[in-house]
Amino acid sequence: MAEFDVPAGHAILAPMSLKVAPGDHICLLGPSGIGKTTLLNRLAGLERGQPRPTLRIGYLFQEHRLLPWRTLRDNLRLVGVGRDQVEPLLARVGLEQAADRYPDQLSLGMARRAALARCLAMRPDLLLLDEPFASLDPHRADELKGLIRMLLKQFPAMAMICVTHEARDAEALANRIWYLAGRPAHLRYDARLDAEAHAGLARRLEALGRQASGESLSIEN
Ligand SMILES: Nc1ncnc2c1ncn2[C@@H]1O[C@H](COP(=O)(O)OP(=O)(O)OP(=O)(O)O)[C@@H](O)[C@H]1O
């Protein structure tokens, strides 16, 4: 179990204390611009003045952030992957043939999978995914979703927090839902999903979205 705090006085987020347990697969939803990426950055310890997190965190950013002048092999070697481990690691994400390619020789989906391999290299206790399916065509998005599901099964103790706008991503990946709303943003909804809750999830998220957009209209008016 890991505990994360947001202190009072944060520019975007309300004070909160969040507990994440091994094996939690959380999908984080909420209106656009509410603070989902900000919350991930906070959890990753990336905000100015934050101490380094005590647990190992793998962070798949919206952009792949691979070094463009290095091959995938060298990108992985730079984060400590052993010579013999590069291909097996790339094989986990379906890229065993691509070790000697440069990031700009990859499709967006492949680059995201390569970045995911780099996250896995550090054997994370917590995997943070910021809109991993954004800008992928539906087929590639489903492929990546299937891969993430498989990895979650292979590493059952690893926790995941995945930012998405899509209820169907949450249906496919989550056993727990966070919904961020309000200004400053706070967790409006934090629920574990059993089979019954899974069935009603899309409707529940729609209702939360309607409520949150009503709030932002009244703020704008
Ligand atoms: N670099 C920045 N400088 C100033 N303000 C920023 C910066 N990045 C984000 N913000 C502001 O912080 C708030 C939260 O942004 P954030 O990206 O965390 O939201 P989000 O919920 O992830 O949005 P989206 O769903 O559109 O990706 C927004 O009001 C945004 O305008």
The ligand as an SDF file (V2000), in Angstrom:
LIG
                    3D

 31 33  0  0  0  0  0  0  0  0999 V2000
    2.5310   24.0020  -18.1360 N   0  0  0  0  0  0  0  0  0  0  0  0
    1.4410   24.5690  -17.6440 C   0  0  0  0  0  0  0  0  0  0  0  0
    1.4480   25.8490  -17.2660 N   0  0  0  0  0  0  0  0  0  0  0  0
    0.3500   26.4430  -16.7550 C   0  0  0  0  0  0  0  0  0  0  0  0
   -0.8110   25.8200  -16.5820 N   0  0  0  0  0  0  0  0  0  0  0  0
   -0.8850   24.5430  -16.9330 C   0  0  0  0  0  0  0  0  0  0  0  0
    0.2280   23.8260  -17.4770 C   0  0  0  0  0  0  0  0  0  0  0  0
   -0.1580   22.5610  -17.7420 N   0  0  0  0  0  0  0  0  0  0  0  0
   -1.4390   22.4910  -17.3730 C   0  0  0  0  0  0  0  0  0  0  0  0
   -1.8750   23.6550  -16.8880 N   0  0  0  0  0  0  0  0  0  0  0  0
   -3.2090   23.9580  -16.3770 C   0  0  0  0  0  0  0  0  0  0  0  0
   -3.4480   23.0780  -15.3010 O   0  0  0  0  0  0  0  0  0  0  0  0
   -4.7920   22.6340  -15.3200 C   0  0  0  0  0  0  0  0  0  0  0  0
   -4.8260   21.1300  -15.2870 C   0  0  0  0  0  0  0  0  0  0  0  0
   -4.1990   20.6250  -16.4850 O   0  0  0  0  0  0  0  0  0  0  0  0
   -4.0320   19.0810  -16.7140 P   0  0  0  0  0  0  0  0  0  0  0  0
   -3.2250   18.9050  -17.9590 O   0  0  0  0  0  0  0  0  0  0  0  0
   -3.5260   18.4580  -15.4680 O   0  0  0  0  0  0  0  0  0  0  0  0
   -5.5410   18.6300  -16.9630 O   0  0  0  0  0  0  0  0  0  0  0  0
   -6.1060   17.2660  -17.5560 P   0  0  0  0  0  0  0  0  0  0  0  0
   -7.3010   16.9190  -16.7360 O   0  0  0  0  0  0  0  0  0  0  0  0
   -5.0100   16.2630  -17.6410 O   0  0  0  0  0  0  0  0  0  0  0  0
   -6.5330   17.7370  -19.0060 O   0  0  0  0  0  0  0  0  0  0  0  0
   -6.8060   16.8880  -20.3490 P   0  0  0  0  0  0  0  0  0  0  0  0
   -7.9040   15.9280  -20.0290 O   0  0  0  0  0  0  0  0  0  0  0  0
   -7.2450   17.9470  -21.3150 O   0  0  0  0  0  0  0  0  0  0  0  0
   -5.5000   16.2390  -20.7170 O   0  0  0  0  0  0  0  0  0  0  0  0
   -5.4360   23.2180  -16.5660 C   0  0  0  0  0  0  0  0  0  0  0  0
   -6.2030   24.3340  -16.1490 O   0  0  0  0  0  0  0  0  0  0  0  0
   -4.2810   23.6450  -17.4200 C   0  0  0  0  0  0  0  0  0  0  0  0
   -4.6300   24.7720  -18.1720 O   0  0  0  0  0  0  0  0  0  0  0  0
  1  2  1  0
  2  3  1  0
  2  7  2  0
  3  4  2  0
  4  5  1  0
  5  6  2  0
  6  7  1  0
  6 10  1  0
  7  8  1  0
  8  9  2  0
  9 10  1  0
 10 11  1  0
 11 12  1  0
 11 30  1  0
 12 13  1  0
 13 14  1  0
 13 28  1  0
 14 15  1  0
 15 16  1  0
 16 17  2  0
 16 18  1  0
 16 19  1  0
 19 20  1  0
 20 21  2  0
 20 22  1  0
 20 23  1  0
 23 24  1  0
 24 25  2  0
 24 26  1  0
 24 27  1  0
 28 29  1  0
 28 30  1  0
 30 31  1  0
M  END
$$$$
